[in-house]
Amino acid sequence: MRGRLLELSLGDPYSNLALEEAIFESVEAPTLRIWDNQRSVVIGRAQLAEHETDLDYCRRNSVPVVRRMTAGGAVYNGPGNLNWSFFFPRDLVPGGGPALGAKRVFSSFAGMVVETLRRCGAECEFVAPNSIVDGRGKVSGMAAYLSRKKVLCHGTLLFGADLEEVQRLTRPSPARIEKRYPRSRFTEVSNCRVGREDFVREMARAGGFEFEPGGLSRAEEEASRGLLARYRSEEWNLGDPFAR
């Protein structure tokens, strides 16, 4: 099956995360986005930023904290990290069907990433619910969003990051908070040490797909511009997600 490959990175974390939601809103055919992001902490949709990273450290070191549209825990973006995102019509998700849920989404797309990494020489495996690991630690976390018609599954691949900095930025506070706020889980991380060009080439043919280079549609560009103000706002990124 054919799809669209977007190697598209924007100039700041707010724009990159706004574009993720814009593509999800507008996508009509299988799309794979491969993208870099500036150094930042990206938290899950329902998290409280103050409990998932050291905000004082982030402010002192000019590290933006940005909320994404998908659930899950805090992740590192920046040097030595490469992001991958699958946007699919729900009925085209590999192994999907009427009862498609998050577990199947994670296992299906993780399988495509693991296949790619192995072809690049990195032996990794999927560990439920949403991690890809090698023998040393987690090389990619994953998060997903499912609507009635569409699916987004994206992940943060570490290939040459400063692992001490990764853990410094994603170490959650030990404080206890209400259960409705999802907490990040501190875990050992690892670099898979694959080459970017090799990874992109092999991902473009993972799972029997042929993702061919393309560009954004007008609807995606317009949606991205419309979402940007929210993604730049302190209320969205650092506020209480249940108070909006």
C-alpha angles and dihedrals in degrees: 000000000000126000143164125272116207115190092183129146123172130209102264140019094253092057092045093053093044088053091054090059092042093054090047091052094049108029118122103170135038108290132185117196120193112190147162124222133199118254105292146129113247114200130196123264096258101034130113107234094210090064098043102052140011101268093188090055091047092051093047091050098039094244111155119223110213131182119224129207095245128077128244135075139319118287137186122246124184143068112011093020129102123190126215126192131185118200113187140167102249095243092056098055108121109256091006131133142150092312095049112153140167094276092058092044092053095045094046098050094036087056090057092049093047090049089052094048092050091052086052091053100260116122107215138150140202116253115193136274099025117325137106113204142178126200093286105043147297115334097176136019120200138209132182144194123200126193129176092273109016144047133205120191118173138167145188113235118201112208105151109357130143096258094198089057091046091056093040090058098042102041106122124222115259090226117121116238137172114300093237089075108077113230128218117240115227110227141161113272133203141191115240090203098214123150117255095229092048091049094050093046094050095042089055089066102033121131093013093297127129109212108191125196114269143150140242121285120236089251091055092049092049093046091050092053090048093052098044098087091057093048091051094050122105090218091061096042104037105017132094106282091210094052096064 
